[in-house]
C-alpha cells in the first residue's frame, strides 16, 4: 500500500511539473507574439498570458506539495537523522581525539 501511494504521488508530481513547464513555454511564446504584435492585441495577449501563468504556478505548487509528500511517506528525504550514522560519527570523533592525545 505504501509503495502504491509513493508511486501515485511521484506520477502526480511528474505530471503537474510537466504541465506547468509546458504552459510556461506556451506563455513565453505568447508574450513574444504579444511584444511583436503590440498595441491592443499585444496587451490582450499579455494579460491572457498572465492569467494562464497564474494557473500554471498553482499547478506547480500542488505538484511540489505532492512530491514532498512522496519523499516523507517513503522516508527517503535527506533531513532524516539515522541513529546508526550519528553513532559512527561520534565514535570516529572520539577515536580521533584519543589519537591526537
Backbone as ProteinMPNN parsed JSONL, in Angstrom:
{"seq_chain_A": "XXXXXXXXXXXXXXXXXXXXXXXXXXXXXXXXXXXXXXXXXXXXXXXXXXXXXXXXXXXXXXXXXXXXXXXXXXXXXXXXXXXXXXXXXXXXXXXXXXXXX", "coords_chain_A": {"N_chain_A": [[0.827, -1.194, 0.0], [1.929, 1.236, 0.839], [3.949, 1.575, -1.049], [2.403, 1.86, -3.351], [1.103, 4.298, -2.867], [3.307, 6.009, -2.818], [4.243, 5.723, -5.451], [2.013, 6.712, -6.865], [1.996, 9.372, -5.94], [4.461, 10.23, -6.961], [3.944, 10.076, -9.71], [1.852, 11.934, -9.994], [3.236, 14.237, -9.207], [5.162, 14.367, -11.294], [3.498, 14.734, -13.559], [2.194, 17.163, -12.936], [4.374, 18.958, -12.803], [5.362, 18.717, -15.416], [3.22, 19.679, -16.932], [3.12, 22.324, -15.982], [5.607, 23.312, -16.828], [5.372, 23.097, -19.618], [3.195, 24.81, -20.035], [4.408, 27.154, -19.196], [6.311, 27.483, -21.246], [4.565, 27.836, -23.379], [3.353, 30.247, -22.613], [5.573, 31.911, -22.737], [6.052, 31.968, -25.504], [3.664, 33.128, -26.249], [3.935, 35.668, -25.066], [6.078, 36.672, -26.564], [4.886, 36.857, -29.058], [2.936, 38.718, -28.373], [4.528, 40.92, -27.81], [5.603, 41.4, -30.33], [3.279, 41.939, -31.791], [2.127, 44.145, -30.507], [0.356, 47.147, -29.367], [-3.201, 47.107, -28.797], [-3.857, 44.428, -29.268], [-1.529, 43.089, -28.519], [-1.469, 43.793, -25.838], [-3.765, 42.496, -24.905], [-3.037, 39.813, -25.371], [-0.847, 39.612, -23.633], [-2.072, 39.967, -21.134], [-3.724, 37.727, -21.14], [-1.723, 35.761, -21.123], [-0.663, 36.231, -18.59], [-2.821, 35.456, -16.936], [-3.024, 32.734, -17.583], [-0.523, 31.874, -16.738], [-0.653, 32.218, -13.961], [-2.382, 30.151, -13.287], [-0.78, 27.97, -13.997], [1.291, 28.242, -12.16], [-0.063, 27.616, -9.827], [-0.661, 24.923, -10.333], [1.935, 23.886, -10.4], [2.685, 24.332, -7.748], [0.929, 22.641, -6.367], [1.816, 20.192, -7.385], [4.434, 20.176, -6.333], [3.936, 20.015, -3.582], [2.708, 17.5, -3.446], [4.86, 15.974, -4.344], [6.725, 16.381, -2.258], [5.323, 15.125, -0.255], [5.502, 12.501, -1.13], [8.241, 12.033, -0.728], [8.407, 12.157, 2.1], [6.61, 10.166, 2.934], [7.842, 7.93, 1.904], [10.152, 7.863, 3.37], [12.567, 8.821, 2.331], [13.736, 11.264, 2.387], [16.277, 13.813, 2.78], [16.569, 14.993, 5.212], [16.426, 13.303, 7.288], [17.566, 11.842, 10.266], [19.737, 9.346, 10.932], [20.149, 7.006, 13.447], [22.244, 5.141, 13.632], [24.141, 6.16, 11.88], [24.79, 8.584, 13.091], [25.917, 7.627, 15.471], [28.226, 6.32, 14.559], [29.69, 8.472, 13.601], [30.156, 9.892, 15.962], [31.734, 8.037, 17.326], [33.951, 7.939, 15.637], [34.881, 10.554, 15.941], [35.618, 10.517, 18.647], [37.66, 8.603, 18.587], [39.513, 9.959, 16.989], [40.13, 12.134, 18.647], [41.363, 10.76, 20.77], [43.575, 9.691, 19.473], [45.024, 11.949, 18.886], [45.873, 12.812, 21.367]], "CA_chain_A": [[0.0, 0.0, 0.0], [2.817, 2.391, 0.926], [4.621, 1.692, -2.352], [1.407, 2.366, -4.304], [0.901, 5.722, -2.583], [4.515, 6.712, -3.252], [4.237, 5.725, -6.916], [0.97, 7.644, -7.294], [2.465, 10.734, -5.666], [5.521, 10.552, -7.916], [3.33, 10.306, -11.021], [1.14, 13.216, -9.929], [4.298, 15.236, -9.198], [5.714, 14.471, -12.639], [2.507, 15.302, -14.481], [1.974, 18.576, -12.592], [5.527, 19.737, -13.214], [5.451, 18.737, -16.875], [2.18, 20.596, -17.415], [3.48, 23.708, -15.678], [6.718, 23.713, -17.697], [4.845, 23.287, -20.973], [2.395, 26.042, -20.038], [5.377, 28.253, -19.147], [6.853, 27.661, -22.601], [3.488, 28.403, -24.192], [3.193, 31.647, -22.228], [6.723, 32.636, -23.271], [5.781, 32.196, -26.927], [2.547, 34.079, -26.295], [4.449, 37.007, -24.76], [6.877, 37.121, -27.704], [3.911, 37.268, -30.077], [2.315, 39.95, -27.888], [5.501, 42.005, -27.987], [5.709, 41.682, -31.766], [2.019, 42.499, -32.279], [1.997, 45.484, -29.93], [-0.966, 47.761, -29.306], [-4.274, 46.474, -28.039], [-3.768, 42.97, -29.418], [-0.417, 42.665, -27.684], [-1.871, 43.933, -24.444], [-4.712, 41.409, -24.612], [-2.285, 38.563, -25.303], [-0.033, 39.624, -22.419], [-2.975, 39.747, -19.999], [-4.096, 36.317, -21.222], [-0.56, 35.012, -20.671], [-0.586, 36.38, -17.128], [-3.866, 34.629, -16.329], [-2.666, 31.329, -17.785], [0.657, 31.578, -15.924], [-1.084, 32.066, -12.568], [-2.915, 28.787, -13.142], [0.36, 27.05, -14.063], [2.001, 28.334, -10.884], [-0.862, 26.839, -8.881], [-0.46, 23.501, -10.641], [3.285, 23.533, -9.97], [2.691, 24.296, -6.28], [0.26, 21.391, -5.964], [2.742, 19.11, -7.713], [5.545, 20.195, -5.384], [3.434, 19.504, -2.302], [2.525, 16.05, -3.592], [6.201, 15.401, -4.419], [7.282, 16.351, -0.903], [4.587, 14.083, 0.468], [6.082, 11.213, -1.539], [9.521, 11.888, -0.045], [8.233, 11.895, 3.521], [5.955, 8.87, 3.109], [8.825, 6.907, 1.571], [11.322, 8.004, 4.249], [13.769, 8.992, 1.525], [14.175, 12.654, 2.407], [17.63, 13.956, 3.289], [16.543, 15.596, 6.532], [16.272, 12.231, 8.253], [18.766, 11.538, 11.028], [19.836, 7.926, 11.207], [20.843, 6.836, 14.717], [23.483, 4.406, 13.393], [25.093, 7.05, 11.232], [25.236, 9.527, 14.114], [26.761, 6.908, 16.417], [29.523, 6.059, 13.938], [30.403, 9.749, 13.536], [30.623, 10.193, 17.317], [32.824, 7.107, 17.611], [35.101, 8.383, 14.855], [35.385, 11.767, 16.564], [36.306, 10.132, 19.881], [38.906, 7.945, 18.223], [40.411, 10.995, 16.507], [40.582, 12.882, 19.82], [42.272, 9.919, 21.53], [44.797, 9.538, 18.683], [45.75, 13.216, 18.963], [46.488, 12.885, 22.699]], "C_chain_A": [[0.872, 1.259, 0.0], [3.515, 2.645, -0.413], [3.678, 2.264, -3.411], [1.177, 3.858, -4.112], [2.102, 6.527, -3.058], [4.558, 6.812, -4.773], [3.199, 6.697, -7.463], [1.419, 9.085, -7.094], [3.554, 11.149, -6.645], [4.961, 10.828, -9.308], [2.578, 11.638, -11.057], [2.144, 14.369, -9.954], [4.851, 15.464, -10.603], [4.76, 15.118, -13.623], [2.311, 16.792, -14.207], [3.154, 19.435, -13.037], [5.669, 19.804, -14.728], [4.429, 19.707, -17.463], [2.597, 22.038, -17.167], [4.649, 24.19, -16.537], [6.23, 23.962, -19.124], [3.99, 24.541, -21.071], [3.315, 27.255, -19.972], [5.991, 28.534, -20.511], [5.811, 28.286, -23.527], [3.292, 29.887, -23.89], [4.367, 32.475, -22.74], [6.529, 32.953, -24.753], [4.669, 33.228, -27.095], [3.025, 35.503, -26.028], [5.335, 37.547, -25.877], [5.955, 37.6, -28.823], [3.251, 38.583, -29.671], [3.243, 41.138, -28.07], [5.615, 42.397, -29.453], [4.448, 42.356, -32.293], [1.835, 43.934, -31.786], [0.553, 45.957, -29.881], [-1.948, 46.998, -28.435], [-4.23, 44.959, -28.103], [-2.664, 42.429, -28.522], [-0.751, 42.739, -26.202], [-2.823, 42.804, -24.04], [-4.0, 40.066, -24.485], [-1.437, 38.484, -24.031], [-0.887, 39.38, -21.178], [-3.449, 38.301, -19.979], [-2.948, 35.428, -20.726], [-0.394, 35.07, -19.164], [-1.6, 35.475, -16.438], [-3.534, 33.144, -16.432], [-1.479, 30.955, -16.888], [0.298, 31.427, -14.457], [-1.651, 30.669, -12.321], [-1.785, 27.761, -13.16], [1.167, 27.081, -12.775], [1.254, 27.544, -9.817], [-0.692, 25.344, -9.083], [0.922, 23.046, -10.179], [3.376, 23.453, -8.449], [2.038, 23.016, -5.766], [1.177, 20.197, -6.238], [3.912, 19.039, -6.749], [5.124, 19.656, -4.025], [3.261, 17.988, -2.357], [3.887, 15.35, -3.674], [6.875, 15.332, -3.064], [6.607, 15.286, -0.061], [5.151, 12.701, 0.124], [7.424, 10.983, -0.856], [9.336, 11.495, 1.418], [7.532, 10.568, 3.793], [6.961, 7.746, 2.863], [10.072, 6.929, 2.429], [12.618, 8.146, 3.459], [14.26, 10.429, 1.514], [15.531, 12.759, 3.092], [17.673, 14.569, 4.683], [16.392, 14.559, 7.642], [17.608, 11.969, 8.949], [18.734, 10.058, 11.377], [20.67, 7.727, 12.467], [22.164, 6.094, 14.533], [24.552, 5.301, 12.79], [25.653, 8.046, 12.241], [26.171, 8.869, 15.102], [28.15, 6.662, 15.832], [30.343, 7.339, 13.827], [30.95, 10.13, 14.9], [31.798, 9.301, 17.69], [34.087, 7.527, 16.88], [35.715, 9.638, 15.464], [36.137, 11.454, 17.844], [37.635, 9.466, 19.583], [39.939, 8.937, 17.736], [40.976, 11.789, 17.678], [41.598, 12.063, 20.623], [43.589, 9.736, 20.792], [45.648, 10.786, 18.771], [46.488, 13.314, 20.288], [47.633, 11.93, 22.732]], "O_chain_A": [[0.605, 2.216, -0.727], [3.651, 3.789, -0.848], [4.093, 3.051, -4.262], [1.069, 4.601, -5.088], [1.942, 7.603, -3.634], [4.873, 7.87, -5.319], [3.472, 7.424, -8.418], [1.241, 9.923, -7.979], [3.572, 12.289, -7.109], [5.449, 11.714, -10.01], [2.661, 12.378, -12.038], [1.927, 15.365, -10.644], [4.992, 16.602, -11.048], [5.165, 15.954, -14.43], [2.268, 17.594, -15.14], [2.96, 20.519, -13.587], [6.055, 20.841, -15.268], [4.74, 20.465, -18.381], [2.444, 22.886, -18.045], [4.68, 25.355, -16.934], [6.636, 24.934, -19.76], [4.047, 25.257, -22.071], [3.047, 28.271, -20.612], [6.169, 29.692, -20.889], [6.127, 29.147, -24.349], [3.09, 30.689, -24.802], [4.179, 33.624, -23.139], [6.805, 34.066, -25.2], [4.73, 34.088, -27.973], [2.576, 36.442, -26.685], [5.349, 38.754, -26.12], [6.213, 38.623, -29.456], [3.029, 39.457, -30.508], [2.807, 42.229, -28.437], [5.712, 43.579, -29.782], [4.528, 43.242, -33.144], [1.44, 44.82, -32.544], [-0.359, 45.247, -30.304], [-1.57, 46.335, -27.469], [-4.528, 44.28, -27.12], [-2.85, 41.42, -27.842], [-0.371, 41.87, -25.417], [-2.694, 42.23, -22.959], [-4.317, 39.272, -23.599], [-1.321, 37.42, -23.423], [-0.468, 38.663, -20.269], [-3.564, 37.707, -18.907], [-3.175, 34.461, -19.999], [-0.03, 34.079, -18.532], [-1.27, 34.802, -15.462], [-3.738, 32.388, -15.482], [-1.434, 29.852, -16.344], [0.882, 30.591, -13.767], [-1.422, 30.078, -11.265], [-1.83, 26.783, -12.414], [1.676, 26.047, -12.342], [1.876, 26.876, -8.991], [-0.59, 24.587, -8.117], [1.068, 21.953, -9.632], [4.076, 22.59, -7.918], [2.541, 22.386, -4.837], [1.293, 19.296, -5.407], [4.34, 17.944, -6.382], [5.877, 18.919, -3.388], [3.628, 17.281, -1.419], [4.052, 14.256, -3.134], [7.529, 14.339, -2.745], [7.252, 14.624, 0.752], [5.261, 11.837, 0.994], [7.723, 9.861, -0.446], [10.024, 10.605, 1.918], [7.833, 9.91, 4.788], [6.927, 6.723, 3.547], [10.963, 6.101, 2.242], [13.657, 7.64, 3.881], [15.12, 10.778, 0.705], [15.894, 11.896, 3.891], [18.75, 14.649, 5.275], [16.247, 14.916, 8.811], [18.65, 11.885, 8.3], [17.81, 9.583, 12.038], [21.79, 8.232, 12.546], [23.128, 6.404, 15.233], [25.726, 5.209, 13.147], [26.853, 8.32, 12.246], [27.137, 9.496, 15.536], [29.148, 6.786, 16.543], [31.567, 7.297, 13.948], [32.069, 10.631, 15.004], [32.757, 9.765, 18.307], [35.179, 7.474, 17.446], [36.938, 9.774, 15.499], [37.181, 12.051, 18.111], [38.63, 9.735, 20.255], [41.125, 8.786, 18.031], [42.17, 12.087, 17.705], [42.588, 12.613, 21.106], [44.634, 9.636, 21.436], [46.875, 10.698, 18.733], [47.601, 13.838, 20.342], [48.31, 11.812, 23.754]]}, "name": "protein", "num_of_chains": 1, "seq": "XXXXXXXXXXXXXXXXXXXXXXXXXXXXXXXXXXXXXXXXXXXXXXXXXXXXXXXXXXXXXXXXXXXXXXXXXXXXXXXXXXXXXXXXXXXXXXXXXXXXX"}
